[in-house]
């Protein structure tokens, strides 16, 4: 089973953040329905509600370690203004992990893998 990291913009005002989490989880579900496991960095919102003491860099560094173990990175639309997503993409490229910018690319990647 392929492990796909779902990258995308998270930061913004509270409403935008919630919408971005929604978009990432929805995209992750589409990928899951293709037979993949997904890593969703936006799940940190739950961790933050419970722990509440971590800094942004703590979450980011934790998620980069998860990304390094993934087979591919799928990028949710609207990421272009996100410095964090660009850093995730750069990390993936440095590690030769495929970066997939739309769902058609995800499907093509999975078809080649199968």
C-alpha positions in Angstrom: 0.0 0.0 0.0 1.4 3.4 -0.9 1.6 6.1 1.7 0.7 9.5 0.4 1.4 12.8 2.2 -1.3 15.3 1.7 0.3 18.8 1.5 -1.6 22.1 1.3 -2.1 25.5 2.8 -3.2 25.6 6.4 -2.3 29.0 7.8 -4.7 31.9 7.6 -7.5 33.3 9.8 -9.6 30.9 11.8 -12.3 30.4 9.1 -9.7 29.9 6.3 -7.8 27.5 8.5 -11.0 25.4 9.0 -11.7 25.5 5.3 -8.2 24.4 4.5 -8.4 21.5 7.0 -11.7 20.5 5.4 -10.1 20.6 1.9 -7.1 18.5 3.0 -9.2 15.9 4.7 -11.6 15.6 1.8 -8.6 15.2 -0.7 -7.1 12.7 1.7 -10.3 10.7 1.6 -10.3 10.7 -2.2 -6.8 9.3 -2.1 -7.7 6.7 0.5 -10.5 5.4 -1.6 -7.8 4.6 -4.2 -6.3 2.1 -1.8 -3.6 4.3 -0.2 -2.8 5.2 3.3 -2.6 9.0 3.8 -0.6 11.2 6.1 -2.5 14.4 6.9 -0.5 17.1 8.6 -3.7 19.0 9.2 -4.5 16.5 11.9 -2.2 18.5 14.1 -5.2 20.7 14.8 -6.5 17.9 17.1 -3.1 17.5 18.7 -3.0 21.3 19.2 -6.4 21.3 20.9 -5.3 18.7 23.4 -1.6 19.6 24.0 -1.6 23.3 23.0 2.0 24.0 23.9 3.8 23.3 20.7 5.2 26.0 18.4 4.6 26.0 14.6 8.1 24.7 14.0 7.5 21.7 16.2 4.5 20.6 14.1 6.3 21.4 10.9 9.5 19.4 11.8 7.3 16.5 13.0 5.4 16.5 9.7 8.6 16.7 7.6 9.8 13.5 9.3 6.5 11.8 8.3 6.9 13.2 4.7 10.3 11.6 4.4 8.8 8.2 4.9 6.0 8.7 2.3 6.0 7.3 -1.2 4.5 10.5 -2.8 3.2 14.0 -1.9 -0.2 15.0 -3.2 -0.7 18.8 -3.2 -4.1 20.3 -2.5 -5.0 23.2 -4.7 -4.6 26.7 -3.3 -1.1 26.0 -1.9 0.7 28.5 -4.0 0.9 31.2 -1.2 1.9 28.8 1.5 5.6 28.9 2.5 5.2 25.7 4.5 3.8 23.8 1.5 6.6 25.1 -0.7 9.1 23.8 1.9 7.4 20.4 1.9 7.6 20.3 -1.9 11.3 21.2 -1.8 11.9 18.5 0.8 10.1 15.9 -1.4 12.0 17.0 -4.5 15.4 16.8 -2.6 14.5 13.2 -1.6 13.3 12.3 -5.0 9.7 11.7 -3.7 7.2 12.3 -6.5 5.1 15.5 -6.1 1.6 15.3 -7.6 -0.2 18.5 -8.2 -3.7 17.3 -9.0 -5.8 14.3 -8.7 -5.2 13.1 -12.2 -1.5 13.0 -11.4 -2.3 10.9 -8.3 -4.3 8.5 -10.4 -1.5 8.2 -13.0 1.1 7.6 -10.3 -1.0 4.9 -8.7 -1.7 3.3 -12.1 2.0 3.1 -12.8 2.7 1.7 -9.3 0.1 -1.0 -9.6 
